[in-house]
Amino acid sequence: MATSYPSSPPTTRQFHRQASAAGAGGTKTAAPSSTVVPPSSYTRTPSSLITLATCNLNQWALDFDGNVQRILTSCQLAKDQNAAYRLGPELEICGYGCEDHFLEQDTFDHCWESLGLLLDEGASDGLLCDFGMPVLHGGVRYNCRVICYNRKLLLIRPKTAMADNGNYREGRYFTAYSAPSFPEKHLLPRNFAKRFGQRDVPFGLQHITCADGTTIGCESCEELWTPQASHIDLALRGVEIIGNGSGSHHELRKLSTRMELMINATRKCGGVYLYSNQRGCDGSRMYYDGCAMIVVNGRIVAQAPQFDVQDVHVITATVDLDDVRSYRASQPSFGIQAARLATDEGDGDSNGLLYDDIHLVFDPLDVSSSSKNRPKVAEENLSLQIASPEEECCLGPACWLWDFLRRSGAAGFFLPLSGGADSSSVAAIVAVMCILVTKAARDDPEGNVAQDCRRVCRQDENSLWVPSTPQEMGNHVLHTTFMGTDNSSEVTKSRAKRLGDAIGSYHLSIKIDLMVSAVLQVFQLATGHMPRFLSRGGTMSEDLALQNIQARLRMVTAYLMAQLLPWVRGRSGFLLVLGSANVDEGLRGYMTKYDCSSADLNPIGAISKGDLKRMLLFLSKKYPDFDVLAEIANAPPTAELRPIDAATATAEAGHSQTDEDDMGMTYEELGYFGRLRKISRCGPVSMFRKLLVTWNHLSPSEVASKVKRFFYYYSLNRHKMTTITPAYHAEAYSPDDNRFDLRQFLYNTKWTRQFAVIDDIVSEHPETDKDKND
């Protein structure tokens, strides 16, 4: 298919020169005649219209058969829209999150098997397909794009920049490709020669040039974020269409940055930029948030949803490539740099692969190419659709939970519901999940979402049953229990009951004092001592132990309920236990190890208390039936583990014990500490210096005291992060010890050198201290 050249294939510019020469017959022409040529004798200019497709796919790591089916569906949907080119997400064939399975040869073998199946099933028949998969080349593992057409491989393009920050560990599995000075070929598996008559394929940083002059290149995820992004070089070489297959996970307030990079790339360089992403949970803490997009010369012409419960979402756009050529030609600075690159490289540019039997543009006057399904030429500039942080907090975790629920085989969730903001946030997120799933199932009772819903709800899978309301689904999948003691208030018990009713959950209210008393009696029999609360003459050690035994018994009760409630209700299966500790409490260590923060999943473990309260207020307004959420959001947070002091208890809290008094710092202050520690990479001294300016209403000694208190409790409780429940990743300052926030868990909690430096700085500002304290 590719035209063979003695040395190297022509560049895009060379190709256009050759095409012009061929059109002129390769001979000199006479001077133009003044005779007017009849219009019927004109040679009509070829069309430059092309229909392009990109997609969100909910791939699952190592689910090779399921991944193939979702890819095939996306290819068929692209063909239904008469697309000529289809772009898929990064590593879509195996799933992005295979992690150390990328070190196994089986993963590579199964990917080639899947690629063969895709070709056999006709995925690339009449459609230029850009797939993502790992490739072992020359004994080195590469993260690659594999471009195919009509059951032939045209190019394997390896990734040149690895994502190794935050949750990403690509450098652990893959090597960044550095192009050699000579063209490379990759030897295909032997069965490809038998099945498809192809022995090898070009391997490297080339781009594709089609017979109709269309040029297509690749950029992969992290390459967009690098200072010398690949799309700049591609644009200067004349490449008009750039596809970015990505594996980008959700993080609060991140989407706008990602999208602006693509918009600005084509605004500066011109061109058509297609972005494809995974969407969903592929087996770990991350939720890939889709938002596939097509951008032309800085204009958004198509955008897919960021959050959804559908497995496949394809968007298409018809664009005029002459718009790209005109846009670039109108910018003198672009022309200067493109010409300079051509001059520097001469005619030896080997980055273009010419395939003289591939035609991607269509002629709108050709009856055979017209179709009602083909999208119109994109002329409008769509506004960028970005969810508010409140929407992100509920929609992302809701979709993540749905993927875990349907793929784990569980019959639902169990949630200890205290009536406080954290557990109520988790309950509200499950309610949003039920709203999304119920709508999708009712819209298409025969679709995949409806089928999964019937299976999860233990309904006849051969029927067309779908829940009539989100509350009906909530009653099937969500089980909540208020686990009170003598220290609990009627206020929180009432809130938990009202919220359970609004959501439709199977709700119980129980007291666990018998369990607490039994454990304490065992302790008394063993030691001869009975601990007392601080308010009743005990020590702080006794007080903490009495609080912790209540919390830990709730965890034991939660797992008992999760195993037996389906049996109680005459159903089969098990329940996933949901935790409800927020990111600020994890950072401070304000939780009991192995209490209700220990669970199977935690959808809010990387969301701050402030964001959760704003989410609750947002949902109370969006869904009037959830009005109790506003009451919960405005109530002071309380653990309710100490006896109620009637003299200090407030009506709003219903209790005298509040979280912020226990912690010795506010949730707002914890947000500052968390962002500075993780995002700004501050130790105690640099954090103190920054907060001196930010908190200029406080004296230096007060700021120093707060910083020292935070680092003392952070280091004292860091060990709790080693057993933290797997949590949805949402916040850039998450203290998740598993992979995102890699730090020791045994500290010198005195921080002798660091705190001494802070004290020296404070001592240099005695007058400021005096002024602030006056």
LINPEBEL-V772143 format. One record per helix or strand of 2 or more residues. SS is the DSSP state (helix for helix, strand for strand). FROM is the first residue (numbers start at 1). TO is the last residue. If there is no record, write none. Layout:
((SS | FROM | TO) (SS | FROM | TO))
//
This chain:
((helix | 12 | 23) (helix | 39 | 41) (strand | 49 | 57) (helix | 64 | 80) (strand | 85 | 87) (helix | 96 | 103) (helix | 105 | 120) (strand | 128 | 137) (strand | 140 | 149) (strand | 152 | 158) (helix | 170 | 173) (strand | 184 | 187) (helix | 190 | 196) (strand | 200 | 203) (strand | 207 | 210) (strand | 215 | 219) (helix | 221 | 225) (helix | 230 | 236) (strand | 241 | 246) (helix | 255 | 269) (strand | 272 | 280) (strand | 288 | 289) (strand | 293 | 296) (strand | 299 | 303) (strand | 312 | 320) (helix | 321 | 329) (helix | 332 | 345) (strand | 352 | 355) (helix | 367 | 369) (helix | 389 | 408) (strand | 412 | 416) (helix | 421 | 443) (helix | 448 | 456) (helix | 470 | 477) (strand | 478 | 484) (helix | 490 | 503) (strand | 506 | 511) (helix | 513 | 527) (helix | 534 | 536) (helix | 540 | 568) (strand | 575 | 578) (helix | 583 | 588) (strand | 601 | 602) (helix | 609 | 622) (helix | 624 | 626) (helix | 628 | 634) (helix | 659 | 663) (helix | 667 | 679) (helix | 684 | 694) (helix | 700 | 723) (helix | 752 | 763) (helix | 766 | 773))
//
